[in-house]
Amino acid sequence: MSSVFLSTGCALSRKIDIIYAIRAAASLMTTITLYVVYGFFFEVML
């Protein structure tokens, strides 16, 4: 019984890790995109 609970917990934590990794990658891409857009606008303005 406890082994089933442990395996389920491992699968659940792995899924949460994947969700966090996807969220971190998405926020990183958003930050890079914002930097590129702002840099482009500054180049156009100057």
PyMOL Python script that loads the backbone (N, CA, C, O; Angstrom):
from pymol import cmd

cmd.read_pdbstr("""\
ATOM      1  N   MET A   1       0.840  -1.201   0.000  1.00  0.00           N
ATOM      2  CA  MET A   1       0.000   0.000   0.000  1.00  0.00           C
ATOM      3  C   MET A   1       0.878   1.255   0.000  1.00  0.00           C
ATOM      4  O   MET A   1       0.643   2.196  -0.758  1.00  0.00           O
ATOM      5  N   SER A   2       1.891   1.245   0.866  1.00  0.00           N
ATOM      6  CA  SER A   2       2.753   2.428   0.961  1.00  0.00           C
ATOM      7  C   SER A   2       3.593   2.584  -0.307  1.00  0.00           C
ATOM      8  O   SER A   2       3.894   3.707  -0.712  1.00  0.00           O
ATOM      9  N   SER A   3       3.975   1.464  -0.941  1.00  0.00           N
ATOM     10  CA  SER A   3       4.779   1.545  -2.162  1.00  0.00           C
ATOM     11  C   SER A   3       3.957   2.174  -3.293  1.00  0.00           C
ATOM     12  O   SER A   3       4.484   2.950  -4.089  1.00  0.00           O
ATOM     13  N   VAL A   4       2.667   1.835  -3.359  1.00  0.00           N
ATOM     14  CA  VAL A   4       1.795   2.430  -4.377  1.00  0.00           C
ATOM     15  C   VAL A   4       1.691   3.936  -4.139  1.00  0.00           C
ATOM     16  O   VAL A   4       1.730   4.723  -5.085  1.00  0.00           O
ATOM     17  N   PHE A   5       1.559   4.332  -2.877  1.00  0.00           N
ATOM     18  CA  PHE A   5       1.453   5.753  -2.547  1.00  0.00           C
ATOM     19  C   PHE A   5       2.751   6.483  -2.904  1.00  0.00           C
ATOM     20  O   PHE A   5       2.725   7.608  -3.404  1.00  0.00           O
ATOM     21  N   LEU A   6       3.889   5.825  -2.638  1.00  0.00           N
ATOM     22  CA  LEU A   6       5.185   6.441  -2.948  1.00  0.00           C
ATOM     23  C   LEU A   6       5.349   6.632  -4.451  1.00  0.00           C
ATOM     24  O   LEU A   6       5.785   7.692  -4.900  1.00  0.00           O
ATOM     25  N   SER A   7       4.998   5.599  -5.236  1.00  0.00           N
ATOM     26  CA  SER A   7       5.143   5.715  -6.692  1.00  0.00           C
ATOM     27  C   SER A   7       4.218   6.799  -7.241  1.00  0.00           C
ATOM     28  O   SER A   7       4.595   7.539  -8.149  1.00  0.00           O
ATOM     29  N   THR A   8       3.010   6.891  -6.690  1.00  0.00           N
ATOM     30  CA  THR A   8       2.078   7.928  -7.133  1.00  0.00           C
ATOM     31  C   THR A   8       2.629   9.306  -6.793  1.00  0.00           C
ATOM     32  O   THR A   8       2.533  10.233  -7.598  1.00  0.00           O
ATOM     33  N   GLY A   9       3.207   9.442  -5.598  1.00  0.00           N
ATOM     34  CA  GLY A   9       3.797  10.716  -5.198  1.00  0.00           C
ATOM     35  C   GLY A   9       4.961  11.090  -6.100  1.00  0.00           C
ATOM     36  O   GLY A   9       5.120  12.259  -6.450  1.00  0.00           O
ATOM     37  N   CYS A  10       5.780  10.111  -6.483  1.00  0.00           N
ATOM     38  CA  CYS A  10       6.907  10.389  -7.375  1.00  0.00           C
ATOM     39  C   CYS A  10       6.412  10.868  -8.737  1.00  0.00           C
ATOM     40  O   CYS A  10       6.947  11.827  -9.292  1.00  0.00           O
ATOM     41  N   ALA A  11       5.396  10.205  -9.274  1.00  0.00           N
ATOM     42  CA  ALA A  11       4.847  10.602 -10.572  1.00  0.00           C
ATOM     43  C   ALA A  11       4.252  12.006 -10.473  1.00  0.00           C
ATOM     44  O   ALA A  11       4.414  12.819 -11.383  1.00  0.00           O
ATOM     45  N   LEU A  12       3.570  12.285  -9.374  1.00  0.00           N
ATOM     46  CA  LEU A  12       2.948  13.596  -9.192  1.00  0.00           C
ATOM     47  C   LEU A  12       4.013  14.680  -9.095  1.00  0.00           C
ATOM     48  O   LEU A  12       3.879  15.733  -9.717  1.00  0.00           O
ATOM     49  N   SER A  13       5.078  14.434  -8.316  1.00  0.00           N
ATOM     50  CA  SER A  13       6.130  15.439  -8.169  1.00  0.00           C
ATOM     51  C   SER A  13       6.861  15.635  -9.497  1.00  0.00           C
ATOM     52  O   SER A  13       7.280  16.748  -9.816  1.00  0.00           O
ATOM     53  N   ARG A  14       7.016  14.556 -10.273  1.00  0.00           N
ATOM     54  CA  ARG A  14       7.668  14.688 -11.574  1.00  0.00           C
ATOM     55  C   ARG A  14       6.817  15.558 -12.504  1.00  0.00           C
ATOM     56  O   ARG A  14       7.345  16.393 -13.238  1.00  0.00           O
ATOM     57  N   LYS A  15       5.496  15.356 -12.465  1.00  0.00           N
ATOM     58  CA  LYS A  15       4.597  16.163 -13.295  1.00  0.00           C
ATOM     59  C   LYS A  15       4.669  17.634 -12.875  1.00  0.00           C
ATOM     60  O   LYS A  15       4.671  18.525 -13.725  1.00  0.00           O
ATOM     61  N   ILE A  16       4.729  17.885 -11.561  1.00  0.00           N
ATOM     62  CA  ILE A  16       4.846  19.263 -11.060  1.00  0.00           C
ATOM     63  C   ILE A  16       6.177  19.865 -11.517  1.00  0.00           C
ATOM     64  O   ILE A  16       6.226  21.035 -11.896  1.00  0.00           O
ATOM     65  N   ASP A  17       7.259  19.075 -11.484  1.00  0.00           N
ATOM     66  CA  ASP A  17       8.560  19.559 -11.954  1.00  0.00           C
ATOM     67  C   ASP A  17       8.480  19.950 -13.425  1.00  0.00           C
ATOM     68  O   ASP A  17       9.026  20.981 -13.819  1.00  0.00           O
ATOM     69  N   ILE A  18       7.810  19.146 -14.238  1.00  0.00           N
ATOM     70  CA  ILE A  18       7.675  19.463 -15.662  1.00  0.00           C
ATOM     71  C   ILE A  18       6.884  20.751 -15.842  1.00  0.00           C
ATOM     72  O   ILE A  18       7.234  21.589 -16.673  1.00  0.00           O
ATOM     73  N   ILE A  19       5.811  20.909 -15.060  1.00  0.00           N
ATOM     74  CA  ILE A  19       4.995  22.129 -15.153  1.00  0.00           C
ATOM     75  C   ILE A  19       5.847  23.338 -14.783  1.00  0.00           C
ATOM     76  O   ILE A  19       5.799  24.361 -15.464  1.00  0.00           O
ATOM     77  N   TYR A  20       6.636  23.227 -13.695  1.00  0.00           N
ATOM     78  CA  TYR A  20       7.489  24.346 -13.300  1.00  0.00           C
ATOM     79  C   TYR A  20       8.526  24.648 -14.374  1.00  0.00           C
ATOM     80  O   TYR A  20       8.816  25.813 -14.647  1.00  0.00           O
ATOM     81  N   ALA A  21       9.096  23.593 -14.993  1.00  0.00           N
ATOM     82  CA  ALA A  21      10.102  23.797 -16.041  1.00  0.00           C
ATOM     83  C   ALA A  21       9.488  24.516 -17.235  1.00  0.00           C
ATOM     84  O   ALA A  21      10.096  25.434 -17.787  1.00  0.00           O
ATOM     85  N   ILE A  22       8.278  24.102 -17.639  1.00  0.00           N
ATOM     86  CA  ILE A  22       7.599  24.754 -18.766  1.00  0.00           C
ATOM     87  C   ILE A  22       7.296  26.208 -18.426  1.00  0.00           C
ATOM     88  O   ILE A  22       7.472  27.096 -19.260  1.00  0.00           O
ATOM     89  N   ARG A  23       6.836  26.450 -17.188  1.00  0.00           N
ATOM     90  CA  ARG A  23       6.505  27.811 -16.774  1.00  0.00           C
ATOM     91  C   ARG A  23       7.757  28.686 -16.741  1.00  0.00           C
ATOM     92  O   ARG A  23       7.718  29.843 -17.160  1.00  0.00           O
ATOM     93  N   ALA A  24       8.873  28.131 -16.242  1.00  0.00           N
ATOM     94  CA  ALA A  24      10.117  28.890 -16.202  1.00  0.00           C
ATOM     95  C   ALA A  24      10.605  29.203 -17.614  1.00  0.00           C
ATOM     96  O   ALA A  24      11.052  30.317 -17.889  1.00  0.00           O
ATOM     97  N   ALA A  25      10.515  28.211 -18.514  1.00  0.00           N
ATOM     98  CA  ALA A  25      10.945  28.442 -19.898  1.00  0.00           C
ATOM     99  C   ALA A  25      10.067  29.498 -20.563  1.00  0.00           C
ATOM    100  O   ALA A  25      10.563  30.342 -21.309  1.00  0.00           O
ATOM    101  N   ALA A  26       8.762  29.453 -20.294  1.00  0.00           N
ATOM    102  CA  ALA A  26       7.851  30.433 -20.888  1.00  0.00           C
ATOM    103  C   ALA A  26       8.163  31.834 -20.388  1.00  0.00           C
ATOM    104  O   ALA A  26       8.177  32.781 -21.175  1.00  0.00           O
ATOM    105  N   SER A  27       8.414  31.981 -19.087  1.00  0.00           N
ATOM    106  CA  SER A  27       8.727  33.301 -18.547  1.00  0.00           C
ATOM    107  C   SER A  27      10.066  33.794 -19.084  1.00  0.00           C
ATOM    108  O   SER A  27      10.235  34.988 -19.332  1.00  0.00           O
ATOM    109  N   LEU A  28      11.026  32.874 -19.266  1.00  0.00           N
ATOM    110  CA  LEU A  28      12.324  33.257 -19.825  1.00  0.00           C
ATOM    111  C   LEU A  28      12.155  33.743 -21.261  1.00  0.00           C
ATOM    112  O   LEU A  28      12.731  34.759 -21.648  1.00  0.00           O
ATOM    113  N   MET A  29      11.366  33.017 -22.049  1.00  0.00           N
ATOM    114  CA  MET A  29      11.126  33.433 -23.434  1.00  0.00           C
ATOM    115  C   MET A  29      10.408  34.778 -23.474  1.00  0.00           C
ATOM    116  O   MET A  29      10.716  35.617 -24.320  1.00  0.00           O
ATOM    117  N   THR A  30       9.458  34.990 -22.571  1.00  0.00           N
ATOM    118  CA  THR A  30       8.741  36.271 -22.523  1.00  0.00           C
ATOM    119  C   THR A  30       9.707  37.399 -22.196  1.00  0.00           C
ATOM    120  O   THR A  30       9.652  38.467 -22.807  1.00  0.00           O
ATOM    121  N   THR A  31      10.605  37.161 -21.221  1.00  0.00           N
ATOM    122  CA  THR A  31      11.581  38.185 -20.854  1.00  0.00           C
ATOM    123  C   THR A  31      12.494  38.506 -22.031  1.00  0.00           C
ATOM    124  O   THR A  31      12.749  39.677 -22.314  1.00  0.00           O
ATOM    125  N   ILE A  32      12.989  37.476 -22.721  1.00  0.00           N
ATOM    126  CA  ILE A  32      13.870  37.694 -23.877  1.00  0.00           C
ATOM    127  C   ILE A  32      13.128  38.458 -24.972  1.00  0.00           C
ATOM    128  O   ILE A  32      13.678  39.374 -25.582  1.00  0.00           O
ATOM    129  N   THR A  33      11.877  38.072 -25.215  1.00  0.00           N
ATOM    130  CA  THR A  33      11.083  38.747 -26.245  1.00  0.00           C
ATOM    131  C   THR A  33      10.884  40.217 -25.885  1.00  0.00           C
ATOM    132  O   THR A  33      10.997  41.093 -26.743  1.00  0.00           O
ATOM    133  N   LEU A  34      10.586  40.483 -24.610  1.00  0.00           N
ATOM    134  CA  LEU A  34      10.406  41.879 -24.181  1.00  0.00           C
ATOM    135  C   LEU A  34      11.697  42.665 -24.361  1.00  0.00           C
ATOM    136  O   LEU A  34      11.662  43.805 -24.827  1.00  0.00           O
ATOM    137  N   TYR A  35      12.845  42.074 -23.999  1.00  0.00           N
ATOM    138  CA  TYR A  35      14.122  42.753 -24.181  1.00  0.00           C
ATOM    139  C   TYR A  35      14.361  43.069 -25.658  1.00  0.00           C
ATOM    140  O   TYR A  35      14.798  44.169 -25.994  1.00  0.00           O
ATOM    141  N   VAL A  36      14.076  42.109 -26.537  1.00  0.00           N
ATOM    142  CA  VAL A  36      14.286  42.320 -27.978  1.00  0.00           C
ATOM    143  C   VAL A  36      13.375  43.428 -28.489  1.00  0.00           C
ATOM    144  O   VAL A  36      13.814  44.302 -29.238  1.00  0.00           O
ATOM    145  N   VAL A  37      12.094  43.394 -28.080  1.00  0.00           N
ATOM    146  CA  VAL A  37      11.141  44.409 -28.548  1.00  0.00           C
ATOM    147  C   VAL A  37      11.546  45.788 -28.044  1.00  0.00           C
ATOM    148  O   VAL A  37      11.548  46.751 -28.811  1.00  0.00           O
ATOM    149  N   TYR A  38      11.892  45.894 -26.749  1.00  0.00           N
ATOM    150  CA  TYR A  38      12.303  47.186 -26.204  1.00  0.00           C
ATOM    151  C   TYR A  38      13.579  47.681 -26.871  1.00  0.00           C
ATOM    152  O   TYR A  38      13.701  48.869 -27.171  1.00  0.00           O
ATOM    153  N   GLY A  39      14.533  46.777 -27.108  1.00  0.00           N
ATOM    154  CA  GLY A  39      15.764  47.155 -27.788  1.00  0.00           C
ATOM    155  C   GLY A  39      15.490  47.651 -29.198  1.00  0.00           C
ATOM    156  O   GLY A  39      16.098  48.621 -29.652  1.00  0.00           O
ATOM    157  N   PHE A  40      14.570  46.982 -29.890  1.00  0.00           N
ATOM    158  CA  PHE A  40      14.205  47.391 -31.243  1.00  0.00           C
ATOM    159  C   PHE A  40      13.565  48.785 -31.222  1.00  0.00           C
ATOM    160  O   PHE A  40      13.882  49.631 -32.058  1.00  0.00           O
ATOM    161  N   PHE A  41      12.666  49.017 -30.264  1.00  0.00           N
ATOM    162  CA  PHE A  41      12.010  50.321 -30.165  1.00  0.00           C
ATOM    163  C   PHE A  41      13.030  51.411 -29.840  1.00  0.00           C
ATOM    164  O   PHE A  41      12.961  52.508 -30.393  1.00  0.00           O
ATOM    165  N   PHE A  42      13.980  51.114 -28.943  1.00  0.00           N
ATOM    166  CA  PHE A  42      15.005  52.110 -28.603  1.00  0.00           C
ATOM    167  C   PHE A  42      15.878  52.420 -29.815  1.00  0.00           C
ATOM    168  O   PHE A  42      16.268  53.568 -30.028  1.00  0.00           O
ATOM    169  N   GLU A  43      16.186  51.387 -30.611  1.00  0.00           N
ATOM    170  CA  GLU A  43      16.980  51.607 -31.829  1.00  0.00           C
ATOM    171  C   GLU A  43      16.205  52.483 -32.811  1.00  0.00           C
ATOM    172  O   GLU A  43      16.791  53.352 -33.456  1.00  0.00           O
ATOM    173  N   VAL A  44      14.900  52.264 -32.930  1.00  0.00           N
ATOM    174  CA  VAL A  44      14.086  53.054 -33.855  1.00  0.00           C
ATOM    175  C   VAL A  44      13.976  54.497 -33.356  1.00  0.00           C
ATOM    176  O   VAL A  44      14.061  55.437 -34.147  1.00  0.00           O
ATOM    177  N   MET A  45      13.785  54.671 -32.040  1.00  0.00           N
ATOM    178  CA  MET A  45      13.614  56.011 -31.480  1.00  0.00           C
ATOM    179  C   MET A  45      14.894  56.835 -31.603  1.00  0.00           C
ATOM    180  O   MET A  45      14.840  58.028 -31.900  1.00  0.00           O
ATOM    181  N   LEU A  46      16.052  56.198 -31.374  1.00  0.00           N
ATOM    182  CA  LEU A  46      17.316  56.948 -31.369  1.00  0.00           C
ATOM    183  C   LEU A  46      17.909  57.170 -32.751  1.00  0.00           C
ATOM    184  O   LEU A  46      18.968  57.785 -32.876  1.00  0.00           O
TER     185      LEU A  46
END
""", "prot")
cmd.dss("prot")
cmd.show_as("cartoon", "prot")
cmd.util.cbc("prot")
cmd.orient("prot")
